[in-house]
Amino acid sequence: MDDLLADLNDAQRRAVTHGEGPLLIVAGPGSGKTRVVSRRVAWLLRQGARPREILAVTFTNKAAAELKERVQRIVPAGGLWVATFHSACARILRDNHAALGYSSSFTIYDEEDRRRTAGRVLRELGVPSERLRPAALVKAVSAWKSAGLDPAEAAKASWGPREEELAKAYARYEQVLREAGSMDFDDLLLKTHRLLETNAEVLGAYRRRLRFVLVDEYQDTNRIQFLLARALASGSRNLCATGDPDQSIYGWRGADIRNILDFREHYPDAAVVRLESNYRSTRRILDAAGRLISRNRERHEKDLLTDAPAGDEVRVTVHDGADEEGEGVAAEIAELLSGGMAASDVAVLYRVNSRSRAVELALRRRGIPYQVLRGVEFFQRAEVKDLVAWLRLLGNPRDAEALSRA
């Protein structure tokens, strides 16, 4: 057991060795959050929990793979359930497809499939594209599903001609998906929630099975994800939520920061552990970040500490426009490179892709080589999607979107 705890600080040990009951880990940036979560899973296994009794939920497949790999290095265990919300829900739905009236081989529509289906629905309903575009329907449907609203509920909640038209299109969109034996990404969460909410037998099976549920990045959960976590952990109440309100970045897609801020209201007996030791940044960076984020009105107070050197001063420069900003960034990079810094040690981050143009032009004028790290993801390439369409048809001959592509 010492090997699990020896290199942890006191707060990390308390989080890892927490026993029964709800637990909130407020993990500041660079505080060793992934280490703590993976060690906690390993500690639970060593305490006698079986792998199938633990569900650890992350927000990305990469994070899920990393967490599982870390645990396996410490305690090799087959059958450990580490997944994203969407993949965990897809597994629950496929295991219980009969209760929903779906085939176990139902198709999951990606973003392009959703846009194409939305376009088809709007054309069927005779809605001019200049009045309502497919992307607007997809956005509205996603928002309604993230809030837990089916078409009938969305229609009741809608106001004004535009929302009423969107709600009508939502109903037809759902009908098209059902006819194709398909679901979209938001359905994975919504239909799992409805299944657990309406089917006591299915809910009871997961309540009996899952002794420990751990959710990472809890500050970025939406309403449906909050309800799913609460339902799956309702048998034992051993819900471990890890996150930081200061790092909430997905409000634009439905994340509700109240989920983490109100954790003690949902679970009054919850233990709270704050991870405040930062192992990533210099003192000056932490001070600057702390002064800025302290102005947030809704947060869990914490004071990030570090043993790292003070480091260089944080500098803020203001430019008259995008072109001037690009020139300023390029000039700074040129100075760093002339001082001996390797180009591979320099990174430029920007808020949206369109902001790269001014920087790229300025770098080109100075003859500074650079690489833009963005592009089309593998499974979004046209040739790959064509092949996947044929495979989807083999698994689900009713998949209308796959048929139209093939």
N, C-alpha and C positions, 0 to 999 in steps of 0.2 A: 504493500500500500504506500510505503514511503516514496516510491518512484513516481507516484501520481501527484504528490503534494510537495516534494522537496524543493522544487524551483518556483513555487507560487508564493505570492505575498499573502498577508493575512486576509485581506478582503477576498482574494481569489479562492483561498482555502475555504472560507465560509460559504461561498457560492457553490463550490464543487461538492462539499460534504453536507449540504442542507438535506435534511431527512424528508419526512412526509409534510404535505401541505403546499399551498401555492407559494411561489417565489418570484420576485421581480429583481432582475439584475440590471441596474442602471450602469451601462458600460460606456464610458467616455471614449473618444477616438484614441486608438493606439494603446488601449488598456489591456490587451490580451484577451479580448472577448472570445475569439474562436478557440483559443487554448482552453479557456475556462469551460465553454460548452462541451468540447470534446472530452475533457477530463471528467466533467460531470457525468456524461454518458458512460464512460469507462468505469467511474466510481460506482454508479448504479449497478452495472453488470457485475462488478466484484462483490457488491453487497448482496447479490443473489437474484437480481432482476433478470428475467429471461429476455433475450433479444427481441422476441415478438411482442413483448409487453411495453416496448419503448417506441415512441414516434417522435422523431426530431424533424422539425419543419424549417426550411430555409427559403430564401427568396429567389435563388438562382440555382441552376443545375451544377454550376461550377462550385458554389459554396457547399452544396449537398455532397458532391464527390469528395471535396477536401475534408469535410467533417467526418465522413465515413472512413476515409483513408486514415485520418489521424486516430480515430478510435480503434480501427483494426490493427494499427501498429502497436497499440498498448494491450488491447484485449481482443484477440481474434475471435469474432463471433459471427456465425452465419445467420441470416434472417433478420438482421438489423434493419429497421425501417427508417431511412433517412431520405427525405424527399422535399420537393417544393410543394406549396399548397396545391398547385394544379396537378402535378403528377400523383400526389397522394389521393386527390379527389378522383382522378381518372381511374386509379386502381380500385377505389371503393365502388365507383359506378360500374366498372366492368365486372367486379365480383358480385354485384347485386343488380345486374342489368334487367333480370326478369321482373323485379319489383317495379321497374320504371317503364316496362313495355318496350325496351330496346334490345337489339342484338348485342352480344358481347363484342362484336366487331364494329361497333358504331364508329363513324369517322369524326375526327376533331378538325374543324375548319380553322385555318390560319387567317392572318389579316387579309391576305389577298382574296381568299375564298369569301370572307365576310363582305369585303367591298363589292365583289362581283354579285353576290347574293342580294346585297342591298340595292345595287343598281337594277337588278332584275325585278325586285319588288316594286321599286319606284316606277319603273316602266309599266309594269302590270297595272298599277294604280293610277296611271296617267298623270304622274306628278312631273312637271317640267324640271329639267336639270338646273335651270337658272333659279328656280325657287327652292329646290332642296337637292343637295348633292349626296351621293352615296356615303361619303365620309361623314357627313353630318348625321345620317341615320345610324351608322356604326357607332359613332361617339355617343349618341343618345341612348342606344340600346345597351352599350357597355355601362353607362352611368346608371341606368335603371337596374340592370342586373347586379351591379356592385352594391346598390342600395337594397337589394333583395326584392325588387318589384317585378312581378310577371306582367304580361300585357294588360290584363284587366285592371290590375292595381295602378299601372302606369297611366292608363286612360283616366282613372278616377283622379289621379294626382295632377294631371296635365291641365294647363290653363292657356287660353289664347289659341288662335287658329294654327300657329306653327306647331306647338306641342301636341295639339290634338291630331294633326296630320302625322306627326312622328309616331304617336302612340298607335294610330291605325296601321302604319307601316310596320311597326314593331310586331303587331299581332300577325300580320301576313308573313313577316320574316321568320317568326317562330314556326309557323305552319310549314313553310318551305323546308326548314331544317328538319322538322319532324318527318315530313314525307320522304326526305333523303336519308333518314336514319342517321342523322348527324347532330353534332353539337358544336358550338363555338367555345372559345377558351373561357369566357365568362360563365357559360352553362356548367362547366365542370364544377365550379364553386357553388353556383345557385342551386343546381339540381341535387348536389350532395347535401346541401343544407336542407332543402325541402324533403329529401329522402329521410334524413335523420330526424327531422321535425315531425314527419307524419307516419313513420314506420317504427313503432316501438320495438319490434323484434330486431331490426337492423341496428338501431341505436343501442339496444341492450347488449348486442354481441360485441360492439366496439367498447362500450363502457366496461364490460367484464374483461375484455382483453387488454386494454391499454391502462397500465398502472402509472406511466409517466409520459407526459406530453411536453415537449420543449419547442418553443417558437422563437426563432431568431428575427431580428429587425422588427420587433413588435410595434415600433412607432410608425411603421409603414403599412400596417394592416388596415384593411377597409372593414366596413360593417359586416359583410358576409364572412370574411376570414376570422373576425373576432367571434362571431357566432359559432363557426365551425370549431375553433380551438376550444371554446367553452363547452360545446356539446361533447367533443371527443374526450375531454378531460373530466366530464361530469361524474364519472363513476368514482374516481379516486380523489379528484380535486388537486391532483399533483401536476399543476400547470406551472411550468417555468418559462417566464417571458423575459427575453433579453432584448434590450434596446436603449435608445437615448433620444428623448424628445428634441434635443438640440440638433439631431441629425435627420430629422424628418424631412424628406424631399419629394414625396409622392402625393402631396395633397391634390395636385392637379389631376390625378387619375383615381381619386376617391379615397385615398388613405385618410384615416381619422385619428389625429394625434390624441384625441380624448381617450382612445383605447388604452394607451400607456399612462396618460396622466391620471386617469380614474381607476387604475388597477386596484388600488387599496379600497376603493368604494365597491368594486365588484367582488373583491376578496378581502374583507376587513382583517382577516387573520394572516394575511400574507407577510412573509419576511421580505425585507428589502435590503439588498447589498449593493453598495456603490463602488464601482471600480474607478478609482481616480488617479492611479499611477500611470502616467503616460510613458511608453517606451519607444516612441517614434519621433517626437519633435523636440526642438530646442525650447528653452525657457521663454525666449522672446516671442516665438511663434505661439506658444500656449497663452502667454499674457495678452497678445493682440487678439487672439480668437476669443479668449475669455471676456475681454472688455466689450467685444462686439456682441457676443451671444447673450451676455448678461442683460441686454436690453429687451430680450424676448420676454413677453408677459407670461407665457404659459410654458413652464419648464420645471424639471426637477433640479434643484440647486446642487451643484457639485463644484469642486475646486480641483482642476487637473494639476498634478504634481509631477515633477521629473527630476532625475539626477543628472540629466544631460547638461552640457555646457550652455551658456546663455545664447551663443550663436550670433549671427549677423542681425542687424536691425531689419525690421520689416518695412519696406518702402512702398509708398502708394504714389503713383504718378497719374495726373489727369491730362487728357489730350482734348483738342478741339473737335476731333471727329475720328471716324474709323481709319481713314488713310494716315492721319498723323499718328494714331495709335500703332498702326502697323509699322511705320517708320521708327517709332520709338522702341518697339519690341525688337526689330531687326538690328537697330544700333546697339542695343544692350547685348544681344547675342554676339554681334561682331566683336564687341569689347571682351566678352568672356572667352571667345575662341582665340583672340590675339594674346590673351593672357595664359594660354596653354590648356584651357579646358577642352575636353573631347566633345565633339558635336553630339555624341550619343548620351552625354550627361545633361543635355539641355532639353526641356520639354515646354511646349506652349499649350495651355489649356484655354478653350474658349467656350462660351455659353451655348451657342448654336453653330451649326456647320457653316452658315452663311458668313460668319465673322472671320473665317479663315482666309478669305480672298485678299484682304488688305495686307495681312501678314505674309502670305505666300508671295504676293507681288513685290513687297519690300525685300524679302529674302532673295528673290530672283535677281533683283536689281543689284544686290550686293554680291551675287555669286555664291551664296551660302547654300549648300546642299541640305535638303530636308526630306522627310518622309511623312505623309499624312496617314495616320493609322485609322482609316475607316474604309468601308467598302460594302459590297453586297455579301450578306452571310451565305454560307454554303447552301443551306436548304432553301434560300430564296432565289438561287440562280435558276434561270428559265429552264435549262436542260435538266436540272435535278428535279424541279417541280413537274416537268413533263413525265419523267420516269415514275415519280411518286404517285402521280395521278393514275397511271396504269396499275400500280400496286394497290392503290386504294380501291379501284374498281374490282380487283380480284377479291378483296376482303369484304367490300360492300357494294354490290351491283346497283344499289339504289342511290348511290352518291352522284347527284346531278351535276355538281360542280366539277368533280373529277371527270365525268363523262364529257362535259363540254370542253375540257382542256385536252383530253386524250383524243 
